[in-house]
Amino acid sequence: MNKRTEITVETRRLLVIQRSNRSMLLWCDDCLANVQMFTPSQAAQVAGVTTRAIYRQIEQARIHFIEDTSGFVLVCSRSLKVALKP
């Protein structure tokens, strides 16, 4: 008689995002520099526009951004400043 062993593996993942009013200094591949990065809502506050307007600028490639594998987006402040120029 064959002996059967069943192994169950359970994994969990916890992602903690601390909300802060401060920006983060991170590398922007488009600027080739460390720049302040904002969340889309922070960028919207700085620019005086809606969050949707920020995403529209991202989609039009007018604002640089980084996105992690979970979809968390950060916006490059340097390109935001350029996009806001009249």
Helices and strands as residue ranges (DSSP letters): E 24-28, E 33-38, H 40-47, H 51-59, E 65-67, E 73-76, H 77-84
